[in-house]
Amino acid sequence: MKILVLGAGATGGYFGGRLAEAGLDVHFLVRPRRQAQLKGDGLRVESPLGAIHRAVATLTRDQLDDGFDLIILACKAWDLGAAIEAIAPAMRGQARILPLLNGLAHLGTLDAAFGGEAVLGGLCQIAATLTPEGTIRHLNPFSALIFGPRQDSQRPLCEALVAASAGVRFDLRLSADIVQEMWEKWVLIATLAGATCLMRAPIGAIVAQPDGAALIEAMLAESQAIAASAGHEPRASVLARFRGLLTEAGSPLAASMLRDVEAGNPVEVDHILGDLLGRADAAGLGAPLLHAARCQLGIFEAQRRLSAGSR
């Protein structure tokens, strides 16, 4: 199986590196600066599950052609348009796309660009960051990639990926209902990002305050209700796990969106909170805490753009 990974940042670099480590034919589609880093020093990953330091195959956009079986998209939502343009030459063949973006809005965008039969469902769970020197730092022992078909014709490729990835050093799982699991992750991410960005603090610091746990529970209930209105209410066991994660005393857990805010980077507010709230409005549901979080992040993003434009 020949795999193209768009980007070699924290997410794409980690999962692509692990797949290459397991013996799959992995190529990274990268910008020239990242290609120079990878050619000069290889792909470097620091992880509690074992380090990676290996040479990897890289391509830039002008070097890309078809012949791939699977394309893994691990870009941020604001970069999806550029990603679609970048992978277009590889889509002239029979490639299928496995997107690892949060939320669900990207599915419609990719379907419109390449047809629904070409787009699988997928999500990942990992805490990782890319250092300025190009090293990927995996921040805890957990990493998972969950994927599955959205159409029956996609199932053989999904099963082939599982078979080809035996021994890979992350949790790779073929889902029986990937759209449901994507909704469930969206509920978690919206709550986690909404709460930690609104409060500018990790979970442990929030729940240490008298109103903190109640605020998070209420935001989780808002997200749950929106998912339920779309026919994808999270399963009881999943919600129980989410409550434990989101109210754990002393937890350092925070959304990657908060790290982006603290670093002054663009944030996926429209894709994660904006789209969710659009669905709430269409269903006639109130979600005041999620609206407050979106407003706060919208202000941040507007000020960030203004500051960037004045430089």
VOPAGU-2260 file (C-alpha; in pm, 1 decimal, decimal comma):
REM VOPAGU-2260
SITE   aa  ch    i         X         Y         Z
SITE  MET   A    0       0,0       0,0       0,0
SITE  LYS   A    1     141,3     336,5    -107,2
SITE  ILE   A    2      50,5     619,8     129,9
SITE  LEU   A    3      85,6     995,6      91,9
SITE  VAL   A    4      80,0    1204,9     409,4
SITE  LEU   A    5       4,9    1573,5     362,4
SITE  GLY   A    6     250,7    1749,8     588,3
SITE  ALA   A    7     503,9    1626,0     840,8
SITE  GLY   A    8     397,1    1832,3    1137,0
SITE  ALA   A    9     306,0    1704,7    1480,8
SITE  THR   A   10      12,8    1488,0    1370,9
SITE  GLY   A   11     101,1    1386,0    1016,2
SITE  GLY   A   12     466,0    1339,7    1099,9
SITE  TYR   A   13     390,3    1123,5    1400,6
SITE  PHE   A   14     137,7     888,0    1241,3
SITE  GLY   A   15     316,5     882,4     906,8
SITE  GLY   A   16     644,3     811,2    1081,4
SITE  ARG   A   17     495,0     523,3    1276,8
SITE  LEU   A   18     345,3     374,9     958,8
SITE  ALA   A   19     682,2     402,8     783,3
SITE  GLU   A   20     847,5     244,7    1088,2
SITE  ALA   A   21     605,5     -49,2    1051,7
SITE  GLY   A   22     719,7    -102,2     692,6
SITE  LEU   A   23     454,4      76,8     487,6
SITE  ASP   A   24     547,5     276,5     176,9
SITE  VAL   A   25     494,8     629,1     311,9
SITE  HIS   A   26     571,7     955,5     134,1
SITE  PHE   A   27     535,2    1302,6     288,7
SITE  LEU   A   28     403,4    1595,5      85,0
SITE  VAL   A   29     577,1    1895,9     238,5
SITE  ARG   A   30     685,0    2251,8     171,0
SITE  PRO   A   31    1046,0    2311,3      61,9
SITE  ARG   A   32    1163,0    2427,9     406,8
SITE  ARG   A   33    1030,3    2114,2     578,6
SITE  GLN   A   34    1169,4    1899,0     298,1
SITE  ALA   A   35    1514,2    2045,4     361,8
SITE  GLN   A   36    1483,6    1965,1     733,5
SITE  LEU   A   37    1379,9    1606,5     664,7
SITE  LYS   A   38    1647,2    1549,0     402,2
SITE  GLY   A   39    1911,9    1697,8     626,4
SITE  ASP   A   40    1834,3    1524,2     953,9
SITE  GLY   A   41    1555,7    1275,9     885,1
SITE  LEU   A   42    1224,6    1253,3    1068,1
SITE  ARG   A   43    1271,9    1289,2    1442,4
SITE  VAL   A   44    1004,5    1191,6    1695,1
SITE  GLU   A   45    1046,7    1195,6    2072,6
SITE  SER   A   46     782,3     976,1    2233,6
SITE  PRO   A   47     716,3     770,6    2547,6
SITE  LEU   A   48     635,1     486,9    2305,4
SITE  GLY   A   49     981,4     497,3    2151,7
SITE  ALA   A   50    1176,2     749,3    1949,5
SITE  ILE   A   51    1193,1     764,7    1571,8
SITE  HIS   A   52    1494,1     891,9    1379,5
SITE  ARG   A   53    1484,6     778,2    1020,2
SITE  ALA   A   54    1513,3     893,0     662,3
SITE  VAL   A   55    1174,3     936,7     495,8
SITE  ALA   A   56    1055,4     989,0     139,1
SITE  THR   A   57     942,3    1346,2      69,2
SITE  LEU   A   58     774,7    1526,4    -217,8
SITE  THR   A   59     693,5    1888,8    -282,4
SITE  ARG   A   60     380,9    1992,1    -468,9
SITE  ASP   A   61     556,2    2023,4    -805,6
SITE  GLN   A   62     688,6    1665,7    -772,4
SITE  LEU   A   63     352,7    1500,8    -701,9
SITE  ASP   A   64     173,1    1258,5    -933,1
SITE  ASP   A   65     -82,6     978,2    -892,7
SITE  GLY   A   66     -20,5     618,1    -795,4
SITE  PHE   A   67    -112,6     644,2    -425,9
SITE  ASP   A   68    -367,5     419,9    -257,4
SITE  LEU   A   69    -432,2     642,1      44,4
SITE  ILE   A   70    -380,5    1010,0     124,3
SITE  ILE   A   71    -377,6    1109,1     491,5
SITE  LEU   A   72    -479,2    1471,2     553,3
SITE  ALA   A   73    -357,2    1602,7     886,8
SITE  CYS   A   74    -381,6    1975,0     813,3
SITE  LYS   A   75    -559,8    2244,1    1014,5
SITE  ALA   A   76    -906,8    2344,4     899,2
SITE  TRP   A   77    -796,7    2687,0     774,0
SITE  ASP   A   78    -548,1    2514,9     541,3
SITE  LEU   A   79    -799,5    2275,5     384,8
SITE  GLY   A   80    -841,1    2473,8      61,2
SITE  ALA   A   81    -466,6    2476,4       1,8
SITE  ALA   A   82    -450,5    2107,0      92,1
SITE  ILE   A   83    -714,9    2021,6    -167,7
SITE  GLU   A   84    -516,5    2205,4    -434,8
SITE  ALA   A   85    -194,9    2036,3    -324,1
SITE  ILE   A   86    -324,0    1678,0    -340,8
SITE  ALA   A   87    -526,6    1721,5    -661,8
SITE  PRO   A   88    -257,1    1563,8    -887,1
SITE  ALA   A   89    -256,3    1251,8    -668,3
SITE  MET   A   90    -634,3    1220,7    -699,3
SITE  ARG   A   91    -621,3    1148,5   -1072,9
SITE  GLY   A   92    -578,4     781,3    -987,0
SITE  GLN   A   93    -774,2     562,8    -742,6
SITE  ALA   A   94    -653,7     721,1    -418,3
SITE  ARG   A   95    -883,3     754,0    -119,1
SITE  ILE   A   96    -851,8    1033,0     135,4
SITE  LEU   A   97    -833,9     976,6     512,2
SITE  PRO   A   98    -888,1    1317,8     676,9
SITE  LEU   A   99    -790,4    1361,2    1042,3
SITE  LEU   A  100    -940,4    1708,0    1094,6
SITE  ASN   A  101   -1170,5    1785,9    1386,8
SITE  GLY   A  102   -1542,7    1840,9    1338,2
SITE  LEU   A  103   -1733,9    1737,1    1026,0
SITE  ALA   A  104   -1746,2    2040,4     794,1
SITE  HIS   A  105   -1442,9    1921,8     600,2
SITE  LEU   A  106   -1626,3    1610,2     480,5
SITE  GLY   A  107   -1864,8    1814,3     267,7
SITE  THR   A  108   -1579,3    2021,9     129,9
SITE  LEU   A  109   -1376,8    1714,5      33,7
SITE  ASP   A  110   -1683,9    1539,0    -108,9
SITE  ALA   A  111   -1750,3    1841,3    -331,0
SITE  ALA   A  112   -1389,4    1845,3    -451,8
SITE  PHE   A  113   -1331,5    1473,1    -512,6
SITE  GLY   A  114   -1663,9    1288,6    -472,7
SITE  GLY   A  115   -1795,9    1112,6    -165,1
SITE  GLU   A  116   -1661,3     773,0    -269,4
SITE  ALA   A  117   -1306,4     906,3    -237,8
SITE  VAL   A  118   -1340,9    1033,2     121,9
SITE  LEU   A  119   -1318,9     806,2     425,3
SITE  GLY   A  120   -1405,1     908,5     778,8
SITE  GLY   A  121   -1135,2     939,7    1039,9
SITE  LEU   A  122   -1009,5    1097,4    1357,5
SITE  CYS   A  123    -698,1    1087,2    1568,9
SITE  GLN   A  124    -624,6    1125,3    1936,7
SITE  ILE   A  125    -280,2    1254,1    2024,7
SITE  ALA   A  126    -107,3    1530,9    2215,6
SITE  ALA   A  127     199,6    1633,3    2018,7
SITE  THR   A  128     384,8    1943,5    1912,1
SITE  LEU   A  129     646,9    2037,9    1653,4
SITE  THR   A  130     955,6    2221,6    1777,6
SITE  PRO   A  131    1111,8    2505,9    1574,7
SITE  GLU   A  132    1399,5    2269,0    1495,7
SITE  GLY   A  133    1156,8    2020,8    1336,3
SITE  THR   A  134    1137,1    1754,3    1608,5
SITE  ILE   A  135     795,2    1609,4    1688,4
SITE  ARG   A  136     733,6    1577,6    2062,0
SITE  HIS   A  137     468,5    1326,3    2164,1
SITE  LEU   A  138     353,1    1452,5    2503,0
SITE  ASN   A  139     202,4    1140,3    2665,0
SITE  PRO   A  140     187,9     762,9    2607,8
SITE  PHE   A  141    -144,6     770,3    2420,4
SITE  SER   A  142    -194,0     787,9    2044,2
SITE  ALA   A  143    -479,7     653,3    1834,0
SITE  LEU   A  144    -600,2     670,9    1475,4
SITE  ILE   A  145    -960,0     559,3    1423,2
SITE  PHE   A  146   -1103,5     538,2    1074,1
SITE  GLY   A  147   -1369,3     369,8     869,0
SITE  PRO   A  148   -1572,5     364,9     549,6
SITE  ARG   A  149   -1851,3     609,4     476,4
SITE  GLN   A  150   -1956,1     391,2     181,8
SITE  ASP   A  151   -1941,8      11,7     141,5
SITE  SER   A  152   -1705,5      42,8    -155,0
SITE  GLN   A  153   -1439,8     185,3      79,2
SITE  ARG   A  154   -1432,7    -115,1     311,8
SITE  PRO   A  155   -1171,8    -325,6     123,5
SITE  LEU   A  156    -916,2     -43,5     142,5
SITE  CYS   A  157    -986,6       6,8     512,8
SITE  GLU   A  158    -936,6    -362,4     582,4
SITE  ALA   A  159    -618,9    -364,4     372,8
SITE  LEU   A  160    -474,5     -78,4     579,8
SITE  VAL   A  161    -538,6    -268,9     902,6
SITE  ALA   A  162    -372,7    -580,5     761,2
SITE  ALA   A  163     -72,2    -388,2     629,6
SITE  SER   A  164     -20,7    -203,1     959,9
SITE  ALA   A  165      30,2    -500,5    1190,2
SITE  GLY   A  166     272,6    -407,4    1466,4
SITE  VAL   A  167     241,0     -31,3    1424,0
SITE  ARG   A  168     318,2     153,1    1748,0
SITE  PHE   A  169     -11,3     336,5    1794,1
SITE  ASP   A  170    -371,5     228,5    1839,0
SITE  LEU   A  171    -508,7     178,9    1486,2
SITE  ARG   A  172    -875,4      85,2    1482,8
SITE  LEU   A  173   -1131,4      25,5    1209,1
SITE  SER   A  174   -1462,2     170,7    1329,4
SITE  ALA   A  175   -1801,0      13,2    1266,6
SITE  ASP   A  176   -1959,8     363,1    1267,2
SITE  ILE   A  177   -1695,5     625,8    1201,8
SITE  VAL   A  178   -1935,1     920,2    1163,9
SITE  GLN   A  179   -2077,5     850,2    1510,9
SITE  GLU   A  180   -1726,3     843,5    1654,6
SITE  MET   A  181   -1638,4    1166,9    1475,7
SITE  TRP   A  182   -1943,7    1330,0    1633,4
SITE  GLU   A  183   -1839,6    1201,2    1974,2
SITE  LYS   A  184   -1492,0    1344,0    1937,5
SITE  TRP   A  185   -1646,2    1673,5    1821,7
SITE  VAL   A  186   -1851,3    1688,4    2143,1
SITE  LEU   A  187   -1534,5    1635,9    2347,1
SITE  ILE   A  188   -1318,1    1879,8    2150,3
SITE  ALA   A  189   -1583,8    2153,8    2147,5
SITE  THR   A  190   -1622,4    2125,5    2523,6
SITE  LEU   A  191   -1250,2    2101,7    2594,9
SITE  ALA   A  192   -1156,7    2384,7    2359,4
SITE  GLY   A  193   -1451,5    2596,1    2466,7
SITE  ALA   A  194   -1377,9    2562,6    2837,6
SITE  THR   A  195    -999,1    2583,7    2838,5
SITE  CYS   A  196    -986,3    2870,8    2588,8
SITE  LEU   A  197   -1266,5    3065,5    2757,7
SITE  MET   A  198   -1096,8    3026,0    3095,7
SITE  ARG   A  199    -740,1    3039,4    2954,6
SITE  ALA   A  200    -647,0    2748,4    3179,6
SITE  PRO   A  201    -616,7    2368,5    3181,8
SITE  ILE   A  202    -887,5    2144,3    3322,6
SITE  GLY   A  203    -728,7    2107,9    3666,7
SITE  ALA   A  204    -713,7    2482,4    3721,1
SITE  ILE   A  205   -1076,0    2525,1    3610,9
SITE  VAL   A  206   -1224,1    2252,6    3830,8
SITE  ALA   A  207   -1025,7    2382,6    4128,5
SITE  GLN   A  208   -1257,0    2685,8    4126,8
SITE  PRO   A  209   -1600,8    2667,0    4294,6
SITE  ASP   A  210   -1791,6    2701,6    3966,2
SITE  GLY   A  211   -1544,2    2527,2    3739,4
SITE  ALA   A  212   -1678,7    2172,7    3723,4
SITE  ALA   A  213   -2036,2    2296,0    3685,3
SITE  LEU   A  214   -1933,7    2520,9    3396,2
SITE  ILE   A  215   -1766,7    2232,2    3214,4
SITE  GLU   A  216   -2061,6    1998,9    3278,5
SITE  ALA   A  217   -2300,1    2259,8    3137,8
SITE  MET   A  218   -2086,1    2312,5    2827,2
SITE  LEU   A  219   -2068,2    1936,1    2776,0
SITE  ALA   A  220   -2447,6    1917,3    2801,6
SITE  GLU   A  221   -2480,3    2185,1    2531,5
SITE  SER   A  222   -2249,9    1994,0    2295,6
SITE  GLN   A  223   -2427,1    1665,8    2371,5
SITE  ALA   A  224   -2767,4    1815,8    2291,0
SITE  ILE   A  225   -2646,4    1944,9    1953,2
SITE  ALA   A  226   -2509,8    1601,7    1860,3
SITE  ALA   A  227   -2835,1    1438,7    1970,0
SITE  SER   A  228   -3036,6    1678,0    1751,5
SITE  ALA   A  229   -2833,7    1554,0    1452,6
SITE  GLY   A  230   -2904,0    1189,3    1536,7
SITE  HIS   A  231   -2561,7    1124,4    1688,2
SITE  GLU   A  232   -2603,4    1148,3    2064,8
SITE  PRO   A  233   -2285,4    1021,4    2230,5
SITE  ARG   A  234   -2309,8     677,9    2386,6
SITE  ALA   A  235   -2352,7     667,8    2764,4
SITE  SER   A  236   -2017,2     498,4    2821,0
SITE  VAL   A  237   -1843,5     759,6    2605,2
SITE  LEU   A  238   -2008,5    1048,2    2791,2
SITE  ALA   A  239   -1903,1     898,3    3124,5
SITE  ARG   A  240   -1543,2     883,1    3003,5
SITE  PHE   A  241   -1562,8    1242,0    2878,4
SITE  ARG   A  242   -1693,5    1364,2    3215,6
SITE  GLY   A  243   -1402,9    1194,1    3389,0
SITE  LEU   A  244   -1148,6    1355,6    3156,4
SITE  LEU   A  245   -1310,0    1699,2    3173,3
SITE  THR   A  246   -1348,1    1719,1    3551,3
SITE  GLU   A  247   -1034,3    1544,5    3677,1
SITE  ALA   A  248    -877,4    1728,2    3968,6
SITE  GLY   A  249    -526,8    1852,6    3897,5
SITE  SER   A  250    -541,8    1753,7    3530,2
SITE  PRO   A  251    -298,7    1935,4    3297,4
SITE  LEU   A  252    -530,2    1859,0    3003,1
SITE  ALA   A  253    -597,3    2151,3    2770,0
SITE  ALA   A  254    -708,9    2177,8    2409,9
SITE  SER   A  255    -447,6    2220,7    2139,8
SITE  MET   A  256    -648,2    2530,3    2049,8
SITE  LEU   A  257    -539,4    2686,4    2379,2
SITE  ARG   A  258    -176,3    2618,1    2287,0
SITE  ASP   A  259    -243,3    2793,6    1954,7
SITE  VAL   A  260    -394,7    3092,4    2137,4
SITE  GLU   A  261     -97,5    3114,8    2371,2
SITE  ALA   A  262     141,9    3098,1    2075,5
SITE  GLY   A  263     -53,5    3358,5    1876,8
SITE  ASN   A  264    -135,9    3108,5    1600,9
SITE  PRO   A  265    -458,9    3087,1    1397,0
SITE  VAL   A  266    -737,7    2891,0    1565,7
SITE  GLU   A  267   -1004,9    2656,3    1429,1
SITE  VAL   A  268   -1289,5    2842,7    1595,1
SITE  ASP   A  269   -1517,9    2842,0    1290,8
SITE  HIS   A  270   -1462,3    2475,4    1212,7
SITE  ILE   A  271   -1503,6    2344,4    1568,2
SITE  LEU   A  272   -1736,3    2589,1    1745,0
SITE  GLY   A  273   -1885,6    2791,7    1461,9
SITE  ASP   A  274   -2010,5    2492,0    1264,6
SITE  LEU   A  275   -2145,2    2324,8    1579,4
SITE  LEU   A  276   -2334,3    2639,4    1678,2
SITE  GLY   A  277   -2472,2    2675,2    1326,5
SITE  ARG   A  278   -2626,6    2331,6    1370,7
SITE  ALA   A  279   -2758,6    2433,7    1713,4
SITE  ASP   A  280   -2924,9    2741,3    1565,2
SITE  ALA   A  281   -3082,1    2532,4    1286,9
SITE  ALA   A  282   -3222,5    2294,1    1549,2
SITE  GLY   A  283   -3349,1    2578,0    1768,9
SITE  LEU   A  284   -3115,1    2490,0    2055,0
SITE  GLY   A  285   -2962,5    2738,5    2295,7
SITE  ALA   A  286   -2593,8    2703,4    2381,2
SITE  PRO   A  287   -2490,4    3017,7    2571,6
SITE  LEU   A  288   -2158,8    2887,0    2702,5
SITE  LEU   A  289   -2045,1    2765,3    2362,1
SITE  HIS   A  290   -2153,7    3100,6    2215,8
SITE  ALA   A  291   -1945,1    3279,8    2479,1
SITE  ALA   A  292   -1642,3    3068,5    2393,3
SITE  ARG   A  293   -1687,0    3130,6    2021,0
SITE  CYS   A  294   -1720,0    3505,4    2082,4
SITE  GLN   A  295   -1403,0    3514,5    2289,4
SITE  LEU   A  296   -1207,1    3312,7    2031,7
SITE  GLY   A  297   -1351,5    3520,4    1749,8
SITE  ILE   A  298   -1219,3    3833,1    1919,0
SITE  PHE   A  299    -878,8    3670,4    1957,2
SITE  GLU   A  300    -870,8    3568,6    1590,9
SITE  ALA   A  301    -979,2    3913,6    1469,6
SITE  GLN   A  302    -712,3    4083,8    1680,9
SITE  ARG   A  303    -450,2    3831,4    1568,3
SITE  ARG   A  304    -527,0    3901,9    1202,5
SITE  LEU   A  305    -523,0    4277,2    1260,1
SITE  SER   A  306    -186,8    4250,6    1433,0
SITE  ALA   A  307     -44,5    4030,2    1156,3
SITE  GLY   A  308    -169,9    4270,7     889,3
SITE  SER   A  309      -3,4    4570,4    1054,5
SITE  ARG   A  310     344,3    4415,5    1052,5
